[in-house]
Amino acid sequence: NRKELIYLVHVFTGDKSGAGTDSKVFLTIYGERQLIKSKTNKNPFERKQEDIFEIKAPSLGKLTKIKIRHDNKG
C-alpha cells in the first residue's frame, strides 16, 4: 500500500492583453511509475492570475513532464 502524496502545480497566466481563458483547463503529470490526470481547475485562468492544481496520488516516482491542456470552449 503506497502512501498518497499531494502534488501542487502553480500556473501563472501572462500579463499581456488576451492572456486569460475561460476554457476548462486540466493537466497530466507524468512520472517514472505512472501518470495522473487532474480534475478540471474550477477557476478560469485570467490575465495576471495564479491558478493552483492540487492532485492527490501515490508517488509517481521522478517526474518527467507536465502537460497542460484546455477544452477550447472559452
Order of alpha helices (4+ residues) and beta strands (2+ residues): beta-beta-beta-beta-beta
